[in-house]
């Protein structure tokens, strides 16, 4: 078994809940991504293989994202169109490296606005935005071994990981 990571836009209900939990968030518009925006974010990863599994028009599709050089640096993204259109796509991640998930969402948030990441095993939600540096997001989400091969590959391959904000 692994961890399921759900993703939510920062809509009025999410803002209300985050406020009730004492969790800060940027005042910015937010929405679900489009299929193309998700694919653009995945395509911007350098040094990673992305393998898509399509299930027909306007149906759920998946993407396996993995490093060919680092064994445990991967994740599985599930994408579900909201209706008979790819203009709104709900996404979540099944298992995989949390740092890779955060890097993908941080890049994706350039198009969508802030996104909220929650792990099904508990812990506080993480508000992911380009406003926050990759390092500060990772510090808030989990403990990182900065000497690991996975961390080094993330820093080299994911857009914006070396930006301060």
C-alpha positions as MATLAB code, in Angstrom:
seq = 'XXXXXXXXXXXXXXXXXXXXXXXXXXXXXXXXXXXXXXXXXXXXXXXXXXXXXXXXXXXXXXXXXXXXXXXXXXXXXXXXXXXXXXXXXXXXXXXXXXXXXXXXXXXXXXXXXXXXXXXXXXXXXXXXXXXXXXXXXXXXXXXXXXXXXXXXXXXXXXXXXXXXX';
ca = [
       0.000    0.000    0.000;
       1.071    3.557   -0.531;
       0.002    7.082    0.142;
      -2.705    8.763   -1.912;
      -2.094   12.488   -2.378;
      -5.199   14.504   -3.221;
      -5.042   17.914   -4.874;
      -7.584   20.732   -4.538;
      -7.848   24.256   -5.885;
      -7.876   27.068   -3.370;
     -11.595   27.842   -3.720;
     -13.815   29.565   -1.132;
     -14.616   26.318    0.719;
     -10.947   25.355    0.889;
     -10.007   28.855    2.101;
     -12.654   28.642    4.815;
     -11.371   25.247    5.956;
      -7.694   26.296    5.867;
      -8.558   29.401    7.897;
     -10.338   27.235   10.491;
      -7.172   25.125   10.722;
      -4.897   28.164   11.102;
      -3.126   27.492    7.808;
      -1.948   30.491    5.798;
      -2.532   30.774    2.067;
      -1.964   33.416   -0.592;
      -4.911   35.527   -1.706;
      -4.906   34.443   -5.316;
      -7.361   32.964   -7.782;
      -7.154   29.193   -8.113;
      -8.768   26.531  -10.283;
      -8.420   22.974  -11.486;
      -5.919   22.550  -14.338;
      -6.725   21.636  -17.912;
      -5.410   18.431  -19.431;
      -2.950   20.441  -21.520;
      -1.649   22.343  -18.477;
      -0.976   19.061  -16.668;
       0.819   17.673  -19.709;
       2.852   20.883  -20.049;
       3.971   20.650  -16.413;
       4.971   17.003  -16.853;
       6.743   17.817  -20.123;
       8.847   20.472  -18.409;
      10.556   17.880  -16.189;
      14.129   17.296  -17.347;
      15.662   13.854  -16.891;
      12.343   12.102  -16.258;
      10.325    9.657  -18.341;
       6.592   10.267  -18.563;
       4.420    7.404  -19.788;
       0.747    8.148  -20.459;
      -2.124    5.673  -20.287;
      -5.184    6.952  -22.136;
      -8.660    5.500  -21.681;
     -10.493    7.264  -24.493;
     -11.820   10.787  -25.040;
     -12.876   12.663  -21.905;
     -12.036    9.667  -19.704;
      -9.617    9.212  -16.854;
      -5.996    9.075  -17.909;
      -2.822    8.342  -15.970;
       0.800    9.370  -16.180;
       3.710    7.489  -14.675;
       6.590    9.870  -14.008;
       9.960    8.323  -13.189;
      13.646    8.987  -13.185;
      15.549    6.473  -15.295;
      18.609    7.052  -13.085;
      17.214    6.994   -9.526;
      15.239    3.912   -8.515;
      12.757    5.419   -6.021;
      12.123    8.732   -7.793;
       8.682    8.286   -9.359;
       4.973    8.939   -8.913;
       1.701    7.993  -10.571;
      -0.683   10.799  -11.508;
      -4.395   10.151  -12.081;
      -6.349   12.731  -14.069;
     -10.133   12.806  -14.259;
     -11.948   15.224  -16.576;
     -14.784   16.941  -14.735;
     -17.258   16.548  -17.575;
     -17.252   15.823  -21.292;
     -14.382   18.257  -21.672;
     -10.705   18.355  -20.810;
     -11.001   22.000  -19.750;
     -11.246   20.989  -16.077;
      -9.167   18.069  -14.885;
      -9.130   16.784  -11.304;
      -5.765   15.266  -10.391;
      -4.319   13.173   -7.597;
      -1.166   11.166   -7.079;
      -0.878    7.551   -6.027;
       2.281    6.737   -4.145;
       5.675    7.995   -5.173;
       8.202   10.598   -4.109;
       6.580   13.566   -2.322;
       9.263   15.949   -3.584;
       8.445   15.090   -7.183;
       4.741   15.671   -6.533;
       5.442   19.061   -4.951;
       7.722   20.037   -7.857;
       5.022   19.124  -10.409;
       2.329   21.034   -8.520;
       4.542   24.066   -7.985;
       5.154   24.276  -11.729;
       1.470   23.637  -12.479;
       0.420   26.407  -10.063;
       1.883   28.945  -12.503;
      -1.158   28.249  -14.664;
      -3.801   27.409  -12.053;
      -2.936   29.506   -9.040;
      -2.267   27.891   -5.648;
      -3.124   24.223   -5.178;
      -3.609   22.346   -1.915;
      -1.906   18.964   -1.446;
      -3.120   16.500    1.191;
      -1.823   13.040    2.044;
      -4.361   10.406    3.052;
      -2.188    9.384    6.003;
      -2.833   12.668    7.788;
      -0.662   15.638    8.481;
      -1.350   19.241    7.586;
      -2.238   20.181    4.019;
       0.385   21.949    1.958;
      -0.537   25.053   -0.028;
       1.634   24.885   -3.158;
       2.289   28.091   -5.049;
       5.070   29.695   -7.068;
       5.010   32.318   -4.308;
       6.865   29.820   -2.108;
      10.301   28.401   -2.846;
      10.573   24.693   -3.532;
      12.848   24.374   -0.491;
      10.358   26.075    1.853;
       7.550   23.854    0.559;
       9.634   20.753    1.134;
      10.636   21.917    4.615;
       6.955   22.328    5.455;
       5.911   18.978    3.971;
       8.488   16.430    5.067;
      12.118   15.861    6.052;
      14.450   15.717    3.069;
      17.766   13.887    2.786;
      19.593   16.495    0.696;
      22.431   14.061   -0.005;
      20.174   11.433   -1.568;
      20.258   10.723   -5.300;
      16.517   11.412   -5.489;
      16.909   14.922   -4.044;
      19.823   15.723   -6.365;
      17.824   14.539   -9.411;
      14.827   16.656   -8.342;
      16.978   19.772   -8.026;
      18.413   19.168  -11.501;
      15.247   18.066  -13.269;
      12.246   19.939  -11.904;
      11.612   23.510  -13.069;
      11.956   26.199  -10.427;
      13.464   24.033   -7.704;
      16.429   26.348   -7.294;
      14.385   29.584   -7.270;
      14.050   31.397   -3.970;
      10.371   32.183   -4.772;
];
